[in-house]
Amino acid sequence: MTRVKRGTTAKRRHKAVLAQTKGHRLGRSRVFRQAKESLLHSLRYAYVHRRDRKGQFRRLWIVRINAAAREHGLSYSQLISGLSKAQIEIDRKNLANLAVADAPAFAQLMERAKAALTS
């Protein structure tokens, strides 16, 4: 049976890990063992934080909607309740965009929500 030397394979694998940890500090970007562990942690953080970002945006949208709703005399929860009673289905992202960019359209939604709350 012939002998298999694995130097080139290991070198390629090490170079790939070190390339991915390029911006890390100290030995985490230079020493393979430290770099490998640092890479595993960084990939895990990236995965988790991609999901966290969605919640952060939702919180931002709610803050913007609440601020715009209070200018028209309703709280956020009253606005959402009024919209659901008026059978208006609009997600928070688009509602926040309307509140920021298109005040007249948001005002029309507010009026429909107020009317649904009083009836």
DAURUR-V102813 format. One record per pair of residues at least 12 apart in sequence whose C-alpha atoms are under 10 Angstrom apart, sorted by the first residue. I is the first residue (numbers start at 1). J is the second residue. If there is no record, write none. Layout:
# DAURUR-V102813
I & J
I & J
This chain:
# DAURUR-V102813
13 & 32
14 & 31
14 & 32
14 & 33
14 & 35
14 & 36
15 & 30
15 & 32
17 & 29
17 & 30
17 & 31
17 & 32
17 & 33
17 & 35
17 & 36
17 & 37
17 & 38
17 & 39
17 & 40
18 & 30
18 & 31
18 & 32
18 & 33
18 & 34
18 & 35
18 & 36
18 & 39
19 & 35
20 & 35
20 & 36
20 & 38
20 & 39
20 & 42
21 & 34
21 & 35
21 & 36
21 & 37
21 & 38
21 & 39
21 & 40
21 & 42
22 & 35
22 & 39
24 & 38
24 & 39
24 & 42
25 & 38
57 & 92
57 & 93
58 & 92
58 & 93
58 & 96
59 & 92
60 & 92
60 & 93
60 & 96
61 & 91
61 & 92
61 & 93
61 & 94
61 & 95
61 & 96
61 & 97
61 & 99
62 & 76
62 & 77
62 & 92
62 & 93
62 & 95
62 & 96
63 & 76
63 & 96
64 & 76
64 & 92
64 & 93
64 & 95
64 & 96
64 & 97
64 & 98
64 & 99
64 & 100
65 & 77
65 & 79
65 & 80
65 & 92
65 & 93
65 & 94
65 & 95
65 & 96
65 & 97
65 & 98
65 & 99
65 & 100
65 & 106
66 & 78
66 & 79
66 & 80
66 & 96
66 & 99
67 & 96
67 & 99
67 & 100
68 & 96
68 & 98
68 & 99
68 & 100
68 & 103
68 & 106
68 & 107
68 & 110
69 & 99
69 & 106
69 & 107
69 & 110
71 & 107
72 & 106
72 & 107
72 & 110
72 & 111
72 & 114
73 & 110
73 & 114
74 & 110
74 & 113
74 & 114
78 & 113
78 & 114
78 & 117
79 & 109
79 & 110
79 & 111
79 & 112
79 & 113
79 & 114
79 & 116
79 & 117
80 & 92
80 & 110
80 & 113
81 & 113
81 & 114
81 & 116
81 & 117
82 & 109
82 & 110
82 & 111
82 & 112
82 & 113
82 & 114
82 & 115
82 & 116
82 & 117
82 & 118
83 & 109
83 & 110
83 & 111
83 & 112
83 & 113
83 & 114
83 & 115
83 & 116
83 & 117
84 & 113
84 & 116
84 & 117
85 & 112
85 & 113
85 & 114
85 & 115
85 & 116
85 & 117
85 & 119
86 & 109
86 & 112
86 & 113
86 & 114
86 & 115
86 & 116
86 & 117
86 & 119
87 & 112
87 & 113
87 & 116
88 & 109
88 & 112
88 & 113
95 & 109
